Amino acid sequence: MAKRGIRAVGVSYRLGLTPGIFAGSYVPCADNSGARLVRVIGVVGAHAKTTVRRIPGACVGDMVVVSVREGKPELRKQVMRAIVIRQRRPYRRADGTWIAFEDNAVVIVSPEGEPKGTEIRGPVAREAAERWPRIAGLATMIV
């Protein structure tokens, strides 16, 4: 029998968001840090290790560990951290609306969450902007 009632699952900023980017995914970089294409190596956080043999998934606003595949020669083959700002997979917001972007995108950041670039191309999801205020400051459009 299914459980009844309202259950608060997870952390408040991650209200059951559907993961859309997984370990091994190639994702374009949406800032001017010099990286163009990155490969997701892992997901930072406790929700990345939930089930045995499950591939870790990240959703909008999550920090991921990436390896730069295309871009400036000094950045290539470097392991860095990034924040997911857009995902193609539809996810449901707390107000009941569903949202999906045209592409997946990440922004390269320092381990503390400080963006490496000075501008972000394209829209940024509201979930990522609320969780990472420094990224919200660089965004031209928050959706």
N, C-alpha and C positions, 0 to 999 in steps of 0.2 A: 504494500500500500504506500502511496506517495505521501510525503510529509506536507502538512498544511500550514498556512500562515506565512507571514512575511519574514524572510530570513535575511540578515545582513551578511553578505558573503564578501570576504576579502577586505581590502583597504578601501577607504572612502573615495580615493581618486581613481580607482580601477573597478568600477561597478559592473563587473561581469563583462568587460569588453572582450570581443571576440578577437583572438590573435590572428594576425594576417601576414606576419613576417616570421619565418622560421630559420633555425640554424641551417646554414648552407645556401640561403637565398642571396642572390645578387641584387643590390638595391642602388639606384642612383643617389648621388650626394647633391643636396639642394642649396649648398652654400658656396662661397668663393674661397674656401680653404685650400684649393688646389687638387682635391680628390674629385674624381668624376664617377667612378663605380667602385662600390665596396661589397665585400662578402661578409655576411653575418656569421660569426663564429659561435657566439653564445649570447645568452640573455642574463643581464645583471639583476639579481634580486631573488627572493625566496620562492616566488611563484614559478621560477624556471625549473625547479627540481620538485615537481609534484608527484610524478608517477614514474615507476621504473620503466626504462626503455622508451619513454616518450620524448620526442624531439622538442626541445624548448621553443616556445613561440612568444613573440612580442607583439604588443598592440601599440596604438598611438600613445605617446607619452613615456614609453619604456626606454630604459637605457640598454644598449646592446654593445657587445664587443665585436669590432669589425676589423677586417684586413683590407687595406686599400689595394685594388686590382688595377685600376686605370687612373691616371692623373700625373702630377708632377713626379719626376724621377726620384726626388728625395723623400716623397711620401709613399711611393710604392713599396709593397711588402712590409709596411709598418702596421703593427697592431695598435688600434686606437679604440676609443669609445665614441658612441654616437647616440643620438636621441631620434626615435621614430616620430616624424611630424605628419606623415600622411600614409594611409594604407588603402589599397583597393577593396579589400574585403569589407562588406557592410558591417557596421556595428550599431548597436542601439544606445542612444543617450538616455539619461535619467528622465527626461521629459517625454519619452516615448517616440521621438523621431529617429529615423534611421539615416545614416550618413555613410557615403562611400566616395572616395576621391578617384580621380582619373589615373593616378599612378601611386606607386610607393616612393617614399623619399625619407632620407635621414639627414641629420646635421652633425658634423664632427664636433665633439666637445672634449674638454679636458676631463680627467677623472672626477673633478669637483662639480662639473656641469657648466663650465665656462665655455662658450662657443669659440671655435678657432677662427672662423670667418667674420667678416664685417657686415654681410648682408645675406638674406635668405631669399631665394627665388621661389615664387609661387605661394599658395596659401599654406597656412599652418593650422592644424586642428586645435580647437579650443581646449581640449583635454591636455595637449602638450603645452600650450601657452599658460594654462593655469598652474601646471606642475613645475614648469621651468620658466621663471619670470625673465631670465636673461635672453631666452629665445624669443619670448613675447616682445621684448624690446627691439629686436632686430627684424621682426616680421612686418611685412608690408600689408598683409591681409590675414585676419584670423577668422576662421569659419567654424 
